């Protein structure tokens, strides 16, 4: 996050700070007045570490993370198998009914 080129640009920083202030509580708004006084290094390290841990996962675990699930008429299915037409759902691929 911090090492991207756009984070150094003033317009990005202004837009980010304006959007962030909308999400702050009134107490946070009183304390946090200037973005340049904020230190995001600890948060950046957390996300870098989390990303590295995700990259180190076995292939099967990565597949589980990227295979989102959805519920269609009470059935849990992978959204990668789901296509939406204008008036109906079309389920392609193979999937199993949940055991009851």
Residue frames as qw, qx, qy, qz and C-alpha x, y, z in Angstrom:
[[0.000, 0.885, 0.466, 0.000, 0.00, 0.00, 0.00],
 [0.249, -0.886, 0.065, 0.385, 2.54, 2.57, 1.09],
 [0.455, -0.348, 0.560, 0.598, 4.99, 1.60, -1.63],
 [0.465, 0.603, 0.588, 0.272, 2.63, 2.41, -4.51],
 [0.309, 0.170, 0.170, 0.920, 3.35, 5.50, -6.57],
 [0.201, -0.638, -0.431, -0.606, -0.18, 6.90, -6.22],
 [0.568, -0.671, -0.428, 0.210, 0.03, 7.06, -2.41],
 [0.471, -0.281, -0.035, 0.836, 2.64, 9.81, -2.75],
 [0.091, 0.418, 0.420, 0.801, 0.41, 11.96, -4.96],
 [0.083, 0.039, 0.386, -0.918, -1.27, 14.89, -3.28],
 [0.565, -0.065, -0.266, -0.778, -4.65, 14.40, -4.98],
 [0.668, -0.138, -0.730, -0.055, -4.82, 10.79, -3.79],
 [0.319, -0.092, -0.656, 0.678, -3.91, 11.81, -0.26],
 [0.265, -0.005, 0.144, -0.954, -6.55, 14.56, -0.23],
 [0.670, -0.089, -0.448, -0.585, -9.26, 12.28, -1.60],
 [0.601, -0.097, -0.768, 0.200, -8.30, 9.48, 0.80],
 [0.152, -0.060, -0.563, 0.810, -8.34, 11.80, 3.79],
 [0.435, -0.048, -0.042, -0.898, -11.72, 13.30, 2.85],
 [0.733, -0.107, -0.566, -0.362, -13.24, 9.84, 2.44],
 [0.517, -0.056, -0.738, 0.430, -11.62, 8.59, 5.64],
 [0.067, -0.047, 0.390, -0.917, -12.94, 11.57, 7.63],
 [0.618, -0.147, -0.281, -0.719, -16.48, 10.65, 6.55],
 [0.781, -0.135, -0.607, -0.050, -16.00, 7.27, 8.24],
 [0.315, 0.151, -0.615, 0.706, -14.44, 8.66, 11.44],
 [0.337, -0.708, -0.599, 0.161, -16.34, 9.23, 14.64],
 [0.013, -0.952, -0.053, -0.300, -16.58, 12.80, 15.90],
 [0.633, -0.715, 0.240, 0.172, -13.90, 12.03, 18.52],
 [0.768, 0.023, 0.381, 0.514, -11.55, 10.70, 15.84],
 [0.368, 0.767, 0.254, 0.460, -12.17, 13.79, 13.71],
 [0.299, -0.948, 0.074, -0.076, -11.12, 15.98, 16.64],
 [0.701, -0.521, 0.388, 0.294, -7.86, 14.03, 17.09],
 [0.611, 0.062, 0.561, 0.555, -6.93, 13.39, 13.45],
 [0.225, 0.853, 0.131, -0.453, -6.66, 16.66, 11.54],
 [0.282, 0.761, -0.485, -0.327, -3.75, 16.05, 9.16],
 [0.979, 0.186, -0.064, -0.059, -2.97, 12.95, 7.12],
 [0.544, 0.610, -0.469, 0.334, 0.76, 13.60, 7.06],
 [0.271, -0.560, 0.598, -0.506, 0.87, 13.16, 10.85],
 [0.923, -0.094, 0.192, -0.319, -0.58, 9.64, 10.59],
 [0.042, -0.521, 0.844, 0.122, 1.77, 6.66, 10.62],
 [0.893, 0.150, -0.022, -0.424, 0.45, 3.70, 8.62],
 [0.277, 0.546, -0.791, -0.009, 3.67, 1.63, 8.79],
 [0.339, -0.133, 0.865, -0.345, 2.34, -0.88, 11.32],
 [0.718, 0.396, 0.350, -0.453, -0.85, -1.38, 9.30],
 [0.564, 0.648, -0.437, -0.268, 1.21, -1.71, 6.11],
 [0.022, 0.424, -0.899, 0.110, 3.41, -4.37, 7.73],
 [0.571, 0.089, 0.693, -0.430, 0.30, -6.30, 8.83],
 [0.753, 0.528, 0.118, -0.373, -1.09, -6.45, 5.29],
 [0.397, 0.642, -0.646, -0.118, 2.29, -7.30, 3.74],
 [0.198, -0.282, 0.908, -0.238, 2.69, -10.16, 6.23],
 [0.669, 0.266, 0.535, -0.441, -0.86, -11.34, 5.58],
 [0.667, 0.633, -0.214, -0.329, -0.24, -11.29, 1.83],
 [0.203, 0.548, -0.811, 0.013, 3.00, -13.27, 2.23],
 [0.422, -0.081, 0.834, -0.345, 1.22, -15.85, 4.39],
 [0.741, 0.447, 0.265, -0.426, -1.48, -16.21, 1.73],
 [0.530, 0.661, -0.487, -0.213, 1.16, -16.69, -0.97],
 [0.006, -0.436, 0.887, -0.154, 2.80, -19.44, 1.11],
 [0.736, 0.032, 0.475, -0.481, -0.41, -21.48, 1.36],
 [0.387, -0.005, 0.872, 0.299, -0.66, -24.79, -0.51],
 [0.137, -0.051, -0.582, -0.800, -2.50, -24.72, -3.84],
 [0.280, -0.472, -0.824, -0.140, -5.63, -26.37, -2.38],
 [0.237, -0.602, -0.477, 0.595, -5.92, -23.77, 0.37],
 [0.023, -0.273, 0.221, 0.936, -5.50, -20.93, -2.14],
 [0.187, -0.241, -0.756, -0.579, -8.26, -22.47, -4.27],
 [0.262, -0.593, -0.736, 0.196, -10.60, -22.47, -1.27],
 [0.156, -0.513, -0.192, 0.822, -9.93, -18.78, -0.69],
 [0.103, 0.225, -0.409, -0.878, -10.69, -17.86, -4.28],
 [0.233, -0.295, -0.850, -0.369, -13.71, -20.12, -4.59],
 [0.284, -0.086, 0.315, -0.901, -16.48, -17.98, -3.19],
 [0.004, -0.323, -0.946, 0.030, -19.70, -19.58, -2.08],
 [0.338, -0.090, -0.074, -0.934, -23.22, -18.40, -2.66],
 [0.293, 0.244, 0.865, -0.327, -26.67, -19.62, -1.66],
 [0.364, 0.059, -0.461, -0.807, -29.22, -20.12, -4.42],
 [0.756, -0.232, -0.294, -0.537, -32.65, -21.38, -3.37],
 [0.786, -0.520, 0.247, -0.226, -31.17, -22.82, -0.20],
 [0.954, 0.110, 0.026, 0.279, -28.26, -24.61, -1.92],
 [0.325, -0.813, 0.322, 0.360, -24.67, -23.65, -1.23],
 [0.835, 0.429, 0.209, 0.275, -22.70, -23.50, -4.48],
 [0.501, -0.292, 0.194, 0.791, -19.46, -22.05, -5.76],
 [0.291, 0.803, 0.149, -0.499, -20.11, -18.73, -7.43],
 [0.058, -0.475, 0.665, 0.573, -17.61, -19.64, -10.13],
 [0.171, 0.200, 0.934, 0.241, -20.24, -22.10, -11.35],
 [0.172, 0.700, 0.595, -0.355, -22.99, -19.51, -11.36],
 [0.152, 0.126, 0.389, 0.900, -24.06, -17.40, -14.29],
 [0.208, 0.543, 0.535, -0.613, -26.90, -14.93, -14.12],
 [0.169, 0.378, 0.638, 0.649, -29.20, -14.45, -17.09],
 [0.166, -0.310, -0.063, -0.934, -31.79, -11.69, -17.30],
 [0.673, -0.329, -0.038, -0.662, -34.57, -13.72, -15.68],
 [0.965, -0.228, -0.091, -0.095, -32.99, -16.87, -14.25],
 [0.372, -0.688, 0.618, 0.079, -29.90, -18.50, -12.78],
 [0.875, 0.364, -0.313, -0.069, -27.87, -20.92, -14.86],
 [0.594, -0.622, 0.511, 0.007, -25.62, -23.30, -12.95],
 [0.760, 0.520, -0.386, -0.042, -22.80, -24.88, -14.92],
 [0.179, 0.523, -0.774, 0.310, -20.09, -27.31, -13.93],
 [0.657, -0.242, -0.714, 0.008, -20.32, -29.98, -11.27],
 [0.194, -0.433, 0.449, -0.757, -21.48, -29.39, -7.74],
 [0.354, -0.196, -0.906, 0.127, -22.88, -31.45, -4.90],
 [0.482, -0.673, -0.273, -0.491, -25.99, -31.00, -2.82],
 [0.113, -0.519, 0.628, -0.568, -25.22, -30.39, 0.83],
 [0.451, -0.159, -0.876, 0.058, -25.69, -33.45, 3.02],
 [0.463, -0.538, 0.004, -0.704, -28.49, -33.20, 5.55]]
